[in-house]
Amino acid sequence: MKNIHKKFACWLLAVLLIFSAGCSIITPRDTEEELVPISSIGVLPVLTISHLQSGKENTAGIEAGAESINSLLADYFQSYQNIRLISQSELEGLPSLKSGKLLYVASEAGKELHYDAVLITSVERYRERDGSEYAVMEPASVAFSLKLLAVESGQIIWSADFDQTQQPLFENILKSRSTGSGFRWLTAEELASAGLTKKLNSCPYLLKN
């Protein structure tokens, strides 16, 4: 009788192990999120956002940052066949476009220009380093956000934020260096380029065919 009980216990344990293993295989597949079908993307001109808590916001610096990031976006997407930058003049020339909330403007631009999605980029901070690549008084500091809007649904289907001020080497050793800055101080454009590339590379809708 003891042998029967022992065999039954072993059989039951084996069944439970098989069942639990089967669940572990099925669950991830069942919970995967499906991507919204997107075949074309329009990239809006970079927007600027001013934070005036201190009353000393460097507006000129942010405007320069928007221009720099616009150039970086053009370089990044130059080999993409289904992604195109929307010019400021093209945006202003849309007949049905009215002033309104950002997502409304982006959605209307996408409809008028026949894009499935629109990439919205806004720069909040763009401070150039004060010094050289080997010695600085103030390091470069950049903050921007990215949002991909699905035109048909009006929903944000992907977003990412970048907010970084380059740290001294001894502090970088204690952290993961996402910018690959090495042993020198980056310019604001180099910092923005590293952050932009990293964030865009993580977007599942920007994978090349």
Buried (B, 14 or more C-beta within 10 A) or exposed (E): EEEEEEEEEEEEEEEEEEEEEEEEEEEEEEEEEEEBEBEBBBBBBBBBBEEEEEEEBBEEBBBBBBBBBBBBBEEBBEEEEBBBBBEEEBBEEBEEBEEEEEBEBBBBBBBBBEBBBBBBBBBBBBBBBEEEEEEBEEBBBBBBBBBBBBBEEEEBBBEBEBEBBBBEEEEBEEEEBEBEBEEBBBBBBBBBBBBBBBBBEEBEBBEEE
